[in-house]
Amino acid sequence: MRALLTGKQMKEVDHRTIHEIGIPSLVLMERAAMAVAEEVKRRVKKTEKIWCACGCGNNGADGVAAARMLHLAGYPVVVIYMGNREKASEEFHCQVDIAECLGVSIIAYQDFIPGRCDVLVDAIFGVGLSRPVEGEMLSFFAMLKEAAPRLTVAVDLPSGISSDNGQLLGAALKAQVTVTFGWEKWGTVLYPGRDYSGKVVVADIGFPPLSMMENRYAYTYGSEDLSRLPLRPAYANKGSFGRVLIVAGSKHMGGAAYLSALAAYRAGAGLVKVLTVEENRECLQSRLPEAVLMTYSGELFHANPEDYRSVLEENCEWADAVVLGPGLGKEPYVEALTEMVLTIACTPIVVDADGLNMIAAHPYMCGYFTENIILTPHLGEMARLTGKTIREIQEDIPGTAMEYAAHYGITCVLKDAVTAVALRDGRLYLNTSGNSAMAKAGSGDVLTGVIAGLLAQGMDEMEGTVLGVYLHGAAGDHYVKEKGSYGLLASELADHVGLIIEEGVWHE
């Protein structure tokens, strides 16, 4: 598990480290510069021309220090700075004085003759930028882009990217490598900042654990977190690994139910039961004979929904986790079915797709939300649930998820290229696994099954949801590594969930 910090939080860590703990700013700066210089040296020949573009703040000071180290190592480097040198930070003045004493060429942008470079070190803004890039700074950016470097290395964060949400602040410099300090930043995780950051290298520059006293940071998972998977005791039977009820599928929409059920099995569930309309019987029995099948008539359910209450009560009591919504459709009976499941089930309920659409269309159902509810909307579904536009949600995906989860006391999985999981206790998880190959029909159905499969095995609702989101993305990464990014099918995604789990368990 890795912490993810906003720019504001990183500034607090800096302040605490320097002013309360007492580690000098220049000590941290030297280690930061060394990390940047080492990443450049790994990738650059000594015959290549390096420009180090700097602002006049501490990020620029990091860049000047890195340029000095590269100069001393024999690389041809020039520092180009933008800003009022007289009003520069104390650290910038200190680093410039040292660099000039050692013969580093330091030139103001206004005095610099444009040309070409091979390598650009971007040390203009870092995490401190909070307003759009404009005026003369835009001209500076344009000149740097016209230099057409083959490699750009960003210092802490690509200049022009918001460290708090990854948004583009007017214009930005795109990096192939970003060397960030202490912890990853939201700006390098969330899009479009993630696309501008390239490979992110997290450098340890000496922030002590005490500098992060308050546990209010977002976090993400990596392959090391596969150790959180439920244990599989040798002496067990199918009931030992949990029961999942899949309430899904409408007439001619049996595929969604199949994918959720398959994924629940691949995630380790011992028993999966699918409750669906009679028209899906042949499809599901032929494609997934391992699942228990229970069918009903949509027309009869609509005519007499109370006749089915006892059936739902029995099956919800049987289940350790419930999936509600994939492929349910919008027929008149679906409202009553959704309401019944929400009010009857006491185990975790993973709500997706048409389950979410029913809730959005009938807001009274939000009154049935309890802490066992896990919603998994994509941006369009979230727009319907909240009344916000998709654009508004895209501008603050983590904030939207956290606001909704906090309001209802539930877990909200807001799906996007970087999925945000807002937990009912106020914590935030930002998923860094997954890729664009997963942008296929049925991918969300697989996610619901994976989460339900983990919850059925006894994982806590919050922990199981987060691990399920990570596994889902990691399965997509696993497929792309083996077969490329074009041909992934949702059923294959479910299969690769099983492969990821097997490899993780075997590694342990």
N, C-alpha and C positions, 0 to 999 in steps of 0.2 A: 504494500500500500504506500502511495506517495502523496504528499501534500501538494496542493496547487494554490498559489497565492495571487491575489489581485495586486495591482500596482500600489494601491493605498496600504494594503497589508505589508507589502515588502518594504515600504517606507517606514512603517512602524517597527519592523524587525531591524532595519538599518539604525533607526534612532535608538532603540533599546540596546543594540549591540555596542554602539559607539558611546552613547551618553550615560547609560546606566551600568552596563557591564564594563565598559572602559577600554574596549579594543579600538585602537586608533583607526580613523578612516583610511589613512594612507597604507596601513597594513593590509586591510581588506582589498584596497585598490591594487596593490602590487600583486596579490594572489589572483585577482580577477584578470589583470593584464597578462599575467603569465599564462593563465588558462587560454586566453584568446590567442596569444602568440603561439602557443604549442599547437592549437588546432590549425592555425595558418601554416605553420612549418610542416605539418603532416601532409598538407595538400598542395604545397607550392614549391616550385623550383627557384633556386637563387638567381636565376636569370630573369625572372618575371617581375614586372613593374607593379608595385603595390601603392595604392592610395589609401590613406587613412582619413576618412571624413569625420570631422568632430564638431560637436557643439561646444559651448563654453561652460557647460555644467560638469557634473561629476562623471556622467557617461562619456563626455568628451575627454575628460582627464584619464579615464580608463583607456581610451583609444590612443592618447598620446603616449601613455606608459607602454602599451603594447607595441606601438611604432618604435619606441626607443629600444625595446628588447629585440625586435626584428632587425633593426639597424645594426645593433651590436653583434647579431648573429650573421651579418653579411648580406642581408636582403636589401635591395634598392627600394626605399620607402620614403614617401613624402606625406606630411600632415597638411590637410587643407581644413581650415576651421571657418565656421560661420558664426557670426555674432559679435557683440561688443567685448573685445578682450579686456577693456578696463573694468567691465562689470562682471567678469568671469568669476567662477567660484575659487575659493582659496586653493583647493586641491588642483584645479586646472592651472593656475599660475605656478604652483610648485612643480607640477609635471612638465610644463613647458620650459621652465628654467633649467631643469635637469636635462631635458632632451636637447635643448639648444647648446648647452655646455658640451654635449657629446657629439655635436655635429649633425643632428637630425634637422632636415629641412622643414620648416614650419611656415606656411603661407596662408594669408587671409584669402577667402574666396574671391574677393574683389580684385586681388592682385594676381590671381592664378590664371595661367594661360591654359585653356581647355585642350584636351587631347584624348589619348587612349590609355587605358590601363589594363593590366591582366587580372588584378585582384583588388577588390574594394573591401576595406574594413569599415563597416557602418557603425559609428559611435556618435551619432548626432543627438538622439533623444533618449533612448532606453525606455524605462518604465514611467518617466516623469511627464510625458506628453498628455495633455488633457483637452487641447483645443485643435481645430483644424489647421493643417499646414497651409500657409498662404504667403502671398507677397514674394519677397526676395528668396525665402526658403524654397518656394516652388521652383524658382530658377536654379537654385543649387541642386535640388533633386534632379531636375531635367539634365543638367550638365553631367551629373554622376551617371545617369542612365545612358546618356549618349556616349560615355566612355566605354560602354559595352564590355564590362569585365566578364571574364569566363566564370569567376567565382566571387560571390559576395558573402562575407562573414559578418553577421550582425552581433553587436555587443549588447547582451541582455535581452533585447527585443528589437525586431526590425523597426526602423524609424518610420513613423506615420501610422503605426498600429496601436490601438488602445490596449493598454495592459490589463484593463478591467473587463473587456468584453470581446476583444479581437476585432472590433470594427475598424474600418478604414477611416482615418481622420483626414479626409481630403485627398491625400496622396501618400504613397508609401514606397519604400525600397524593398524589393524582393530579395531574400537571402536564400542561399543553398544550405548554409549552416548558421545556426544561432547558438551562441555560447551564453547561457543564462546562469545566474549565480544563486546558489543556495537551493532554490526550489523552482520548479516549472511555474510559469505564469499563465493566468487565464488567457492572456493575449496570444500565447503560442499554442494553446489547446483549442480554442474556439475559432470557428471560421468567420471571416476570411483570413484572420491572423495566422491560423495553422498553415494555410496554403502559402503564406508569405515567409514562413519561418524555416522551411526546409527541415533538415535534420537538426533536432534540438539536443544539445549537449549540456547537461547540468553539471556545473563545476562547483566543487566544495571549496569555498574560499575562507572558511573559518568561522561561519556563524555558529555559535554554541546552541545546544538544544534549549537553553534557558531563554533565548531570544524569541522563542515561540511558546510563550507561557499559556496563552489562551487558546483553547481547543475550538476554534471557530473557522477553520480553513476547509475549503473543498478538498476532495481527495480523489484519487483514481487507483485502479488496480493494474497489475502486470502479471506475468506468468508465475511469479512467486506466490501469488494469491490463490493458485490452484490448490494449495495446501489447505484451504478453507473448505474444500469439498467434503460432504458428509462421509464418514467412515463406512466401510462395507464389511461388517463382521463375517467371518467364515461360516459360523453357525447361524443360518438365516433362512427364511423362505420369502415368497413373493410379497407376503403381507408385511414383512420387515422393512420394506423400502417404500412404503407409502402408496396411497390410492389417490388417483386424480380423476375428477369428473369433468368432462369436456361438454359444455352446453353450447353447441355450435352447429352451423350448417343449416341452410334452408334448401328448398327444392332447387336442384341443379347447382347447388353450391356446397357439395360435400367435400371439396378439396381443402377448404379452410379447416374443417374439423379433422380431416386426415393429417394435415401438417402439424397441427397443435398436438394431436395424440402421438404421432411419431416422435416429435421433439421431446415430449414428456418421457417417453420410453428411453430415448437416447440420453436424456439427462439423468437417468437412473431410477425412475419410478418403477415400482414393482407391478402395479395394476393400473390400467387406464380404462375408463368406461366412457363411451361417447353417447350422449343423449341428443338425438337429432330426429329429423322428420323421416318418415318411412321411405320416402323416395331415395334416400341416400344409402339404404341398406346394402344393395348389391355392390356399389362402389367401395364402401368402407370394408365390407367383409372380404372382398377380393384383394384389396390393396393392403389392409392391415388386419389380418385375421387374429393377431395377438390381442387386439382391443375387444373388450366386452361392449356389445351394442344394445342399446335400448332406444326404441323408436316411438314416435307418436304422430298423430295427424294434426297438422296445423289448423285445418278447418274445425275439427272437433275441439281442439284446445281453445280456439277463439269463441266457439259457441258456449262451452262450459269449462272455463279455466279452473274452477274450484274442484272439478273432478280429478285434476292432475296434481292437486296440492300434496296429497299423501305420497304420491310417487316422487315428487321433488323433495319432500321432507326426508323420505327414506334414503334417497340417493345422496343428498347433501350431508346427511348424518354419516353415511358410509364413507364419504370422501375426506381426505386430509387436506386437499386443496381443490379449488374449483376454477375452471376457465369459463368465462361468460362472454360470448359475443362474436367470435370469428365466423363470418359468413351467415349470420342469423337472418339477415335481410330486414325488410321493413314492413312485413305483413302485419295485419292488425293484431294478431295474437302475440307478437314479439314484445309489446309493451307489458302485457300481463306476465309473460314468462320472465322478463328481466326483473320486474318488480318482485316477483315471488322469490327468485334466487337471491336477490339483494336482502330480502327480509328474512329468509329462512336459514341460509348458510351461516354457520358460526366459525367456519374455518377460513383461511385466506381465500379471497376471491380476486382473480386476475381478470380485469375487465378490459376488453379491446373492441375495436371495430364497431359493429352494429350495437353492441352493448353500450358503447360510449355515445353513439348516435341517438339511441333511445333516451339516455339520460339527458343529453343536450336538448332533445325535443320535448322532454317532460321533466323540467327542473325540479319538480316535487320529489323526484327520486334521490336527489342529493341529501334529502332529509334522512335517508336510510344509511348514509355513509357511517361506518365505524372504522376503528383502527385496523380491521382486517382487510380493508379494501385497497387494492393496488390498481391504479388506472394506467394504461399504456397508450396514450394518444399520440398520433403524429400531428404535425402542425395544423392541418386542416381540421382535425377532430378537436384539437385544443382551441382553435378559433371558435368552433361551435359551442364548446363548453363554457368559454369565458366571455364571448361577445367581442373579443379583440380581433383585429385584422391579423392575417398571417405576417404581414410586414412588421407590425408592432411586436409580435411574439419573437420574430427573428432577431429583432434588435436587442432582446434580453431574454434568451431562452432559459438560462438558470433562474433569473428573477421571476419569470412567469410560473415556472414549475414550483418554486419555493412558495410563492404567494398562494397558489392554489392548494398545495399540500397543507400549508399552515392554516388556511381558512377552514378546511374540512377535517383536519387531523388524520389525513390518509398519506399513502405513498403515491407519488406521481412520477411516472416514467415518461418524460417528454422526448419523443424520438426525433432525431435529426442526424445529420452527419456526425455531430458530437451529441450523444444522448445525455440529457441531464436527469438525474434521479434525485428528486427532493424527498427526503425522508420525514416521517411525521415528527421526529424529535428535533428537526431543524437542521440536520446535517445535509450536505450536498455532495453528490458524487457526479463527476464528469467523466464519461467513458472515452477512453483513448484507443480502444481496439475497434476493428472494423474498417471497411473500405467501400468504395462506390460499386463494387461488384454485387453488393448485397441489396442494391436498389432494384429489387425484383418483386413481383407479386408473390405474396405468401411469406415473405421474410418476417413480417410482423406476427403472423400466425405461429411461426416457429418460436419466436421470442416468448409468446405467452406460454407455450408448452414447456420451454426450458425453465422458465421461472416457476411454473406450477410443479414441475418434476422435482426441483430442488426443495421447494417448500413442503411437498408431500413427504420428503425424507426427513423432515423435522427441523429444517433450518428456520431461523427467525425470519419474519416477513421482510424486514429491512435488509438483513444480510443476504438472504436468498435472492431477493430482487436484484441487488447490486451485482452479486456474483453471476446471476443469470444474464444480465445485460453484458457483463464482460465476456462471458463464455460465448454468447451469441456473436459478438464482434470478433472474438478470437477464432471462432470457427470459420468466419469469412476470410480472415487473414490466412488461416491454414490452407483453405482451398486455393486462394490466389497464389500462394507460394508454390503449390504443387501443379496447378493447372492454368493459371492465368486469370485475367480479370473480366472475361466476357461471358463465359458460358454457365455461370453458377445458377443452379435451380434451387428453389427453397427446400426441396426434399434432400438435396445434397448438403445444404447448409445444416440441416438436422443431423445428417450422418456425420458431418465433420465435428459437430458438438460432441458426439460420442468418441470420435478419435482424439479430440483435445483432452477429454476427461481421461481416456485410457492412457495417453502419454503422460499426463500430469500425475496420475496415480502410480504408473510404472516408475516415473522419475523419483517419486517419494520412496 
